[in-house]
Amino acid sequence: MSAETLVSVFIIIAMFGFFALSLRKAYKFAHMQIHARLDLYPVPKEGAGRAAYGGSYMEEPEWWTKPRKINRVSETVDIIKEMLFIKKLFVHQRSLWWASYSMHLGIYVMLGWSVLLLVSVAWHPAWYVAVVSIVGIVGFALATIGCALLLVRRVFDRVLAKYTTPLEYFNIVLLLVVLLTGAYSWLFVASPFTVAAQVFTLSATDLPPIVLVHFVLLGIMFLYIPLSKMSHYVGKFFCFHKVLWDNDPNLKGSTVERRFEDAAQQPVTSPWSATKPQSASSETSKG
């Protein structure tokens, strides 16, 4: 088996692996024990106009005897704003938002570009190829610029640098290297349409070394992202819907009560890292 075929098989497996590992993480989040409840307002799903001012169903007298008014449309709109536009970063730290959103928007565009590129294997009129090429250039440009700006910001911003771990630098550098090798490959070395047709039909031959390097790094990134903290694309929904906005009442016989009871019966698995309490001595008991 040639190196081109091995790389083609690897990148296809990595693509399926990305979706499989992402679904596995989503399943894990969905089946976690109930979190430590902290009702934080405003909650977008609060109906009767209460979400606008941060109100709660508990404002009503004897609220536990009345049906709740939940606005799922408002909740859906708010989480879409966060997932597509990174709303909270825009509101609270706008100087960082520009670079972050450029990177994320570029990734979104490139995901769409990848689908369009896959379609081009079977259908590739001239106008379609031109549109896909433009989409690819825009995606690579946005993602690369945003990624580079985030790296520079983390290196030279003294406050942000204190909170940036080596692993976070690795994540950004890995993404940047994949973007740069991909941009160079498709702009100066090989046609992405020709390569895509060869890879997905397992008929690739004489692929340039830089293309092979790009595919290997891309495949590694596909498999690595769902296992790393970059998998927040999965966790964000659960963080908002199941934690920040979870203010369902803990009533007698309710689902919330049953979940708390189940959680209380689970054995403790996390080690206790605090120092053990010491018995009082004559010195410590002095006033």
C-alpha positions in Angstrom: 0.0 0.0 0.0 1.4 3.4 -1.0 1.9 6.3 1.3 -0.8 8.2 -0.5 -3.3 5.4 0.1 -2.4 5.1 3.7 -2.8 8.9 4.2 -6.1 8.8 2.4 -7.4 6.0 4.6 -6.1 7.8 7.7 -7.8 11.1 6.9 -11.1 9.4 6.1 -11.0 7.5 9.4 -10.0 10.7 11.3 -13.1 12.5 9.8 -15.4 9.8 11.0 -13.5 9.6 14.3 -14.1 13.3 14.9 -17.9 12.9 14.7 -17.9 9.6 16.7 -15.7 11.1 19.5 -17.8 14.3 19.5 -21.0 12.2 19.8 -19.4 10.2 22.6 -18.5 13.4 24.5 -22.1 14.7 24.0 -23.5 11.4 25.4 -21.1 11.7 28.4 -22.2 15.2 29.1 -25.9 14.3 28.7 -25.6 11.5 31.3 -23.6 13.3 33.9 -25.0 13.7 37.4 -27.0 16.8 38.2 -24.7 19.8 38.9 -24.5 21.8 42.1 -27.5 24.1 41.6 -27.0 27.9 41.5 -29.9 29.7 40.0 -28.3 32.5 38.1 -30.4 35.2 36.4 -31.4 36.3 33.8 -32.6 33.0 32.4 -33.7 33.3 28.8 -36.4 30.6 29.0 -38.3 32.5 31.7 -41.7 33.4 30.2 -44.2 36.2 30.7 -41.5 38.8 29.9 -39.4 38.0 33.0 -36.3 37.1 31.0 -35.9 40.8 30.0 -35.3 42.0 33.5 -33.9 38.9 35.1 -37.0 37.8 36.8 -38.1 34.4 38.0 -41.2 32.3 38.3 -40.7 32.4 42.1 -41.9 36.0 42.0 -45.5 34.8 41.9 -47.3 34.0 45.1 -47.6 30.2 45.7 -45.6 29.6 42.5 -45.3 25.9 43.2 -49.1 25.5 42.6 -49.0 27.2 39.2 -47.9 25.9 35.8 -44.6 27.4 34.6 -44.4 29.7 31.6 -41.3 28.7 29.6 -40.2 30.6 26.5 -38.2 28.0 24.4 -37.9 30.4 21.5 -36.0 33.0 23.6 -33.8 30.3 25.0 -33.0 28.9 21.5 -32.2 32.4 20.1 -29.9 33.2 23.0 -27.9 30.0 22.7 -27.6 30.4 19.0 -26.2 33.8 19.5 -23.6 32.4 21.9 -22.7 29.4 19.7 -22.5 31.3 16.4 -21.4 34.7 17.5 -19.7 34.2 20.9 -22.0 36.8 22.4 -20.7 36.8 25.9 -17.1 37.4 24.8 -18.3 40.3 22.6 -20.2 41.9 25.6 -17.5 41.4 28.3 -14.2 41.4 26.4 -14.6 42.9 23.0 -10.9 43.5 22.3 -10.4 39.7 22.4 -13.6 38.9 20.5 -12.4 40.2 17.2 -9.5 37.7 16.9 -11.5 34.8 18.5 -14.5 35.3 16.3 -12.3 35.6 13.2 -10.8 32.2 14.0 -14.2 30.6 14.8 -16.0 32.1 11.8 -13.1 30.9 9.6 -13.5 27.4 10.9 -17.3 27.5 10.3 -16.7 28.7 6.7 -14.1 25.9 6.2 -16.5 23.3 7.5 -18.9 24.4 4.8 -16.1 24.5 2.3 -15.2 20.9 3.1 -18.8 19.8 2.4 -18.8 21.7 -0.9 -15.5 20.2 -1.8 -16.8 16.7 -1.1 -19.8 17.5 -3.4 -17.3 18.6 -6.1 -16.0 15.0 -6.3 -19.2 14.1 -8.2 -20.4 17.4 -9.5 -18.0 20.2 -10.6 -19.3 22.7 -13.1 -17.0 25.7 -13.6 -19.1 28.2 -11.7 -19.4 25.8 -8.8 -15.7 25.3 -8.6 -15.2 29.1 -8.6 -17.7 29.6 -5.8 -16.1 26.8 -3.7 -12.6 28.3 -4.3 -13.7 31.7 -3.0 -15.4 30.2 0.0 -12.1 28.3 0.8 -9.9 31.4 0.5 -12.2 33.4 2.8 -12.3 30.5 5.3 -8.5 30.0 5.4 -7.9 33.8 5.6 -10.3 34.3 8.5 -9.2 31.3 10.5 -5.5 31.9 9.9 -5.6 35.6 10.8 -7.7 35.0 13.9 -5.5 32.1 15.1 -2.3 34.2 14.6 -3.8 37.2 16.4 -4.9 35.0 19.3 -1.4 33.5 19.6 0.2 37.0 19.6 -2.3 38.2 22.1 -1.6 35.4 24.5 2.2 35.9 24.1 2.3 39.7 24.6 -0.6 40.4 26.8 1.0 40.1 30.3 -2.3 39.4 32.1 -3.5 36.8 29.6 -0.1 35.2 29.4 -0.3 34.4 33.2 -3.4 32.2 32.5 -2.2 30.6 29.3 -0.9 27.0 29.9 1.6 25.3 27.6 -1.3 23.0 26.4 -3.2 26.1 25.2 -0.2 27.3 23.3 0.0 23.8 21.7 -3.6 23.9 20.7 -3.3 27.2 18.9 0.0 26.3 17.2 -1.4 23.0 16.0 -4.4 24.7 14.5 -2.2 27.4 12.9 0.3 24.9 11.4 -2.6 22.9 9.9 -4.1 26.1 8.4 -0.7 27.3 7.0 0.2 23.9 5.5 -3.3 23.7 4.0 -3.3 27.2 2.6 0.1 26.7 1.1 -0.8 23.3 -0.4 -4.0 24.5 -2.0 -2.7 27.9 -3.2 0.7 26.9 -4.6 1.1 23.2 -4.8 -2.0 21.2 -5.7 -5.7 21.7 -6.6 -7.9 20.8 -3.7 -10.5 19.5 -6.1 -8.1 17.1 -7.8 -6.8 15.9 -4.4 -10.2 15.5 -2.9 -11.4 13.4 -5.8 -8.3 11.1 -5.5 -8.5 10.9 -1.7 -12.2 10.0 -1.4 -11.9 7.4 -4.2 -8.6 6.0 -2.7 -6.8 6.6 -6.0 -4.3 9.2 -4.9 -0.9 9.0 -6.5 2.2 11.2 -6.4 0.8 13.6 -3.9 3.4 16.3 -3.0 5.1 15.9 0.5 3.5 19.1 1.9 0.0 17.7 1.0 0.8 14.5 2.9 2.1 16.4 5.9 -1.0 18.6 5.9 -3.3 15.5 5.8 -1.4 13.8 8.6 -1.6 16.9 10.8 -5.2 17.5 9.8 -6.1 13.9 10.8 -4.3 14.2 14.1 -6.2 17.4 14.8 -9.6 15.8 13.9 -8.9 13.0 16.5 -7.4 15.3 19.1 -10.0 18.1 19.2 -12.9 16.0 20.7 -10.5 14.8 23.4 -9.2 18.2 24.3 -10.6 21.4 25.8 -11.3 22.5 22.3 -14.3 20.3 22.4 -16.2 23.2 24.0 -18.4 23.2 20.8 -20.0 20.1 22.4 -20.0 21.3 26.0 -21.3 24.8 25.4 -24.9 23.7 24.9 -24.9 21.7 28.1 -23.1 24.4 30.0 -25.9 26.9 29.2 -29.0 24.7 28.9 -28.2 22.3 31.7 -26.2 24.4 34.1 -26.5 28.2 33.8 -30.2 28.2 32.8 -31.3 25.2 34.8 -33.7 26.7 37.3 -36.3 23.9 37.4 -37.9 23.7 40.8 -37.0 20.9 43.2 -40.5 19.9 44.1 -41.6 16.7 45.9 -41.8 13.8 43.4 -40.2 15.9 40.6 -37.5 14.7 38.2 -35.1 17.2 39.9 -35.7 15.5 43.2 -35.0 12.1 41.8 -31.8 13.2 40.2 -30.6 14.7 43.5 -31.4 11.5 45.3 -29.6 9.4 42.7 -26.6 11.7 42.9 -26.5 11.5 46.7 -26.3 7.7 46.5 -23.3 7.7 44.2 -20.0 6.9 45.8 -17.4 9.7 45.9 -14.7 9.1 43.3 -12.7 12.3 43.5 -9.8 12.3 45.9 -10.0 14.8 48.8 -7.0 17.1 48.3 -7.4 19.4 51.3 -5.3 18.8 54.4 -6.9 16.6 57.0 -8.4 18.3 60.0 -6.1 18.3 63.0 -7.3 17.7 66.5 -7.2 20.7 68.8 -4.0 21.1 70.9 -3.2 23.2 73.8 -1.6 25.7 71.5 -4.3 25.9 68.9 -7.1 26.2 71.5 -5.6 29.3 73.1 -7.5 32.5 72.5 
